[in-house]
């Protein structure tokens, strides 16, 4: 955790992201320690539930690109 926090401190990180398939507990702690917001979940190992945004491979990639782009620029 110390290494992660140090790397974030040395970088121009504007927001954080949480993987959809893992517990957000660690990222919540990183957010608390750094004061950076968790902008969104992103899909890394799975698709979204059927009928929601990100439920196809194309939509999942588009979701991730859009969320990362907005998070880097500080957009909602």
C-alpha positions in Angstrom: 0.0 0.0 0.0 2.9 2.4 0.8 4.3 1.9 -2.7 0.9 2.5 -4.3 0.4 5.7 -2.3 3.9 6.9 -3.1 3.5 6.3 -6.8 0.2 8.2 -6.8 1.8 11.0 -4.9 4.6 11.3 -7.5 2.1 11.2 -10.4 -0.6 13.5 -11.7 -3.4 11.1 -10.9 -6.8 12.9 -11.0 -9.1 10.0 -10.1 -9.2 6.3 -9.3 -11.1 3.4 -10.8 -12.4 0.2 -9.3 -12.4 -3.1 -11.1 -16.0 -4.5 -11.4 -14.9 -8.1 -10.5 -13.0 -7.4 -7.3 -13.8 -5.9 -3.9 -13.6 -2.1 -3.8 -12.2 -2.2 -0.2 -8.5 -1.6 -1.2 -9.4 1.2 -3.6 -11.7 2.8 -1.0 -8.7 2.9 1.3 -6.5 4.4 -1.4 -9.2 7.0 -2.0 -9.3 7.8 1.7 -5.5 8.1 2.0 -5.0 10.2 -1.1 -8.2 12.3 -1.1 -8.7 11.3 -4.7 -12.3 10.3 -5.8 -13.2 6.9 -7.2 -14.5 8.0 -10.6 -16.1 4.8 -11.8 -15.9 1.0 -12.0 -14.2 -0.5 -15.0 -14.5 -4.0 -16.5 -11.4 -6.0 -16.7 -12.2 -9.7 -16.2 -15.9 -9.7 -17.1 -18.7 -8.0 -18.9 -21.6 -6.1 -17.3 -24.8 -7.8 -16.5 -27.0 -8.6 -19.6 -29.1 -5.6 -20.4 -26.8 -3.0 -18.9 -24.1 -0.8 -20.4 -21.0 -2.9 -20.9 -22.7 -6.2 -21.5 -21.0 -6.9 -24.8 -17.3 -6.9 -25.5 -17.6 -3.7 -27.7 -19.7 -1.9 -25.1 -17.4 -3.0 -22.3 -14.4 -1.5 -24.1 -16.3 1.7 -24.9 -17.4 2.0 -21.3 -13.9 1.6 -20.0 -12.5 4.1 -22.6 -15.2 6.7 -21.8 -14.9 6.3 -18.0 -11.1 6.5 -18.1 -11.1 9.5 -20.4 -13.7 11.4 -18.3 -11.8 10.5 -15.1 -8.5 11.7 -16.4 -10.1 15.0 -17.5 -12.1 15.3 -14.3 -15.5 15.1 -16.0 -18.6 13.6 -14.5 
